[in-house]
């Protein structure tokens, strides 16, 4: 009786290890925003609003790259800021020294810096040691005022003590559509 239990536990550990180290597997849970909670928020994702921010969140069935919709975030006020990030349990664990590729599809409309000059951006890093300078996509420079979808990609090597991924998206005044968020090991 002990042997099947030990085998089952070892198989579970192996599956968890494969998920965090396997090549080509998307480590971001619900990166296409297809899974929706009962409160109409995307499963596996959290957001924080800066004080007094007026924002709308919606799933857009017409503007999308893959699946049935994208996530649409509109920040209405010139001091507003929304931070969108995967929940702590919604990403795999990095393999120290491994290389990863982050890919995000983004579309913007009327995007601007907020009044405090906060830059709308997508940032990616590791803990406890961070890569310097912080790898990021500056949405004003990398997407700009185009009204078309744009795929943003970057490759980063995890520090030798990497134990956690950090991914967050800073949305300021204007509208941003996000779809197809993926993080894959590439080495």
SULPE-V670424 format. One record per pair of residues at least 24 apart in sequence whose C-alpha atoms are under 10 Angstrom apart, sorted by the first residue. I is the first residue (numbers start at 0). J is the second residue. Records with the same first field share a line. If there is no record, write none. Layout:
# SULPE-V670424
I = J, J
This chain:
# SULPE-V670424
15 = 91, 92
16 = 91, 92, 94
17 = 91
18 = 90, 91, 92, 93
19 = 90, 91, 92, 93, 94, 183, 184
20 = 91, 92, 93, 94, 95, 97, 183, 184, 185, 186
21 = 94, 183, 184, 185, 186
22 = 98, 99, 183, 184, 185, 186
23 = 99, 100, 181, 182, 183, 184, 185, 186
24 = 91, 181, 182, 183, 184, 185
25 = 90, 91, 100, 101, 102, 180, 181, 182, 183, 184
26 = 89, 90, 91, 92, 93, 99, 101, 164, 180, 181, 182, 183, 184
27 = 85, 86, 88, 89, 90, 91, 101, 166, 179, 180, 181, 182, 183
28 = 85, 86, 88, 89, 90, 91, 180, 181, 182
29 = 85, 89, 90, 178, 179, 180, 181
30 = 69, 70, 85, 89, 90, 102, 103, 177, 178, 179, 180, 181, 182
31 = 63, 64, 65, 66, 67, 68, 69, 70, 103, 104, 177, 178, 179, 180, 181
32 = 58, 65, 66, 67, 68, 69, 70, 177, 178, 179, 180
33 = 58, 65, 66, 67, 68, 69, 70, 178
40 = 70
41 = 70, 85
42 = 85, 86, 89
43 = 84, 85, 86, 87, 88, 89, 90
44 = 83, 84, 85, 86, 87, 88, 89
45 = 82, 83, 84, 85, 86, 87, 167
46 = 81, 82, 83, 84, 85, 86, 167, 168, 169
47 = 80, 81, 82, 83, 84, 169
48 = 74, 79, 80, 81, 82, 83, 169, 170
49 = 78, 79, 80, 81, 82, 171
50 = 78, 79, 80, 81
51 = 76, 78, 79, 80
52 = 76, 77, 78, 79, 80, 81, 171, 172
53 = 77, 78, 79, 80, 81, 172
54 = 79, 80, 81, 170, 171, 172, 173, 174
55 = 174
56 = 174, 175, 176
57 = 176
58 = 176, 177
59 = 176, 177
62 = 106, 147, 148, 176, 177, 178
63 = 104, 105, 106, 148, 176, 177, 178, 179
64 = 104, 105, 148, 149, 150, 176, 177, 178, 179
65 = 104, 178, 179
66 = 178, 179
68 = 176, 177, 178
69 = 104, 105, 175, 176, 177, 178, 179
70 = 105, 175, 176, 177, 178, 179
71 = 105, 106, 107, 174, 175, 176, 177, 178
72 = 107, 170, 171, 172, 173, 174, 175, 176, 177
73 = 107, 108, 109, 110, 170, 171, 172, 173, 174, 175, 176
74 = 110, 111, 113, 170, 171, 172, 173, 174, 175
75 = 171, 172, 173, 174
76 = 113, 114, 171, 172, 173
77 = 111, 112, 113, 114, 115, 116, 171, 172, 173
78 = 112, 113, 114, 115, 116, 117, 171, 172
79 = 112, 113, 114, 115, 117, 170, 171, 172, 173
80 = 112, 113, 115, 117, 118, 119, 169, 170, 171, 172
81 = 119, 167, 168, 169, 170, 171, 172
82 = 119, 120, 121, 167, 168, 169, 170, 171
83 = 121, 166, 167, 168, 169, 170
84 = 121, 122, 165, 166, 167, 168, 169
85 = 164, 165, 166, 167, 168
86 = 165, 166
87 = 163, 164, 165, 166
90 = 163, 164, 165, 166, 182
91 = 162, 163, 164, 182, 183
92 = 125, 161, 162, 163, 164
93 = 125, 126, 156, 157, 158, 159, 160, 161, 162, 163, 164, 184
94 = 156, 157, 158, 159, 160, 161, 162, 163, 184
95 = 125, 156, 157, 158, 159, 160, 161, 162, 163
96 = 155, 156, 157, 158, 159, 160, 161, 186
97 = 155, 156, 157, 158, 159, 161, 184, 185, 186
98 = 154, 155, 156, 157, 158, 183, 184, 185, 186
99 = 153, 154, 155, 156, 157, 182, 183, 184, 185, 186
100 = 152, 153, 154, 155, 156, 181, 182, 183, 184, 185, 186
101 = 151, 152, 153, 154, 155, 166, 180, 181, 182, 183, 184
102 = 150, 151, 152, 153, 154, 178, 179, 180, 181, 182, 183
103 = 136, 149, 150, 151, 152, 153, 177, 178, 179, 180, 181, 182
104 = 148, 149, 150, 151, 152, 176, 177, 178, 179, 180, 181
105 = 138, 141, 142, 146, 147, 148, 149, 150, 151, 175, 176, 177, 178, 179, 180
106 = 138, 142, 143, 144, 145, 146, 147, 148, 149, 150, 174, 175, 176, 177, 178
107 = 138, 139, 142, 143, 144, 145, 146, 147, 148, 149, 173, 174, 175, 176, 177
108 = 143, 144, 145, 146, 147, 172, 173, 174, 175, 176
109 = 143, 144, 145, 146, 172, 173, 174, 175
110 = 138, 139, 142, 143, 144, 145, 170, 171, 172, 173, 174, 175
111 = 138, 139, 143, 144, 170, 171, 172, 173, 174
112 = 138, 139, 170, 171, 172, 173
113 = 170, 171, 172, 173
114 = 171, 172
116 = 171
117 = 169, 170, 171, 172
118 = 169, 170, 171, 172
119 = 168, 169, 170, 171, 172, 173, 175
120 = 167, 168, 169, 170, 171
121 = 151, 166, 167, 168, 169, 170
122 = 165, 166, 167, 168, 169
123 = 153, 155, 164, 165, 166, 167, 168
124 = 155, 156, 157, 158, 161, 163, 164, 165, 166, 167
125 = 155, 156, 157, 158, 160, 161, 162, 163, 164, 165, 166
126 = 157, 158, 160, 161, 162, 163, 164, 165
127 = 158, 160, 161, 162, 163, 164
128 = 157, 158, 159, 160, 161, 162, 163
129 = 157, 158, 160, 161, 164, 165
130 = 155, 156, 157, 158
135 = 166, 167, 168
136 = 168
137 = 169
138 = 168, 169, 170, 175
148 = 176, 177, 178
149 = 177
150 = 177, 178, 179, 180
151 = 180
152 = 180, 181, 182
153 = 182
154 = 182, 183, 184, 185
155 = 184, 185
156 = 184, 185, 186
